[in-house]
Amino acid sequence: MIVVKNVSKYYGNFCALNNITLELHNGVYGLLAPNGAGKTTLIKMLATLITPSQGEIVYDGKNIIHMDDEFRALLGYLPQQFGYYNNYSPKQYLLYLAALKGMGRKDSIRIIKELLEKVALSEVGNKKMKKFSGGMIQRVGIAQALLNNPKVLILDEPTAGLDPKERARFRNLLSELARDRLVIVSTHIVSDVESIANEVIMIKHQEVLYKDSVENICNTLAGHVYETTIDYGHLDAFRNRYTVLLEKQESGEMNIRFIHKGAAAEGWLSVTPSLEDVFLYEYRDEIRMEV
């Protein structure tokens, strides 16, 4: 179990995270927020790459900074961008990392064979990675994070560069891995966590907005999500009045999915909220700034 106790992180006068408190057990946790919201800062503190300005993070009652190598031996980590050697094959690269971790060669060869099968890279295990696609490189990264059979697995934007089929395979793999370990997946892609996360953590304004099941988070918008059809002439006025989540053109009209916390008008269809609805609603200002 990991407990984040009143953790804040400052860079000079800038507050990256403010008074974060979390309790994390075995299972999959989706850390969900737009880019720049503080996800990576929290991930780096959990991976001991940076230290909190205030508060502490403990694993089974011990401060992870004080645990030092003892904690890192339990940790598997995939950063947003990881270093690798172009002229190495996945097998060479993983054997090199296994040696750095102090793993025996005989065990390493067996484990690497199993991992390459899990990430669907067995057929290219001896090919140089300089010829790999971004998605294939990302799968090598996932394999290296699993080398030491970690008790805590931290993945920062792990599906970047993966196609839909690869992402589905990755979600299935995570579900399998989470049976006996703590898995934290940091992402801004809602579908990556919606179907597999035991709980979702959403950060807003450098603080925890939600830490709950997908169902409970979606229920925060129950009765407020609608769909309707309007013509183009009324589109701008509708956007100004309501929080629009989705626009889809059909037969010369616009199908609109939107939020309204009041009485429904004629022709509106009440629909079940999704996690993406909550994400788009809660981060509407940040997303608008990114665009």
Summary of the structure (lengths in Angstrom):
residues: 291
radius of gyration: 21.7
end to end distance: 38.1
largest distance: 69.8
contacts: 862
relative contact order: 0.14
helix: 38%
strand: 29%
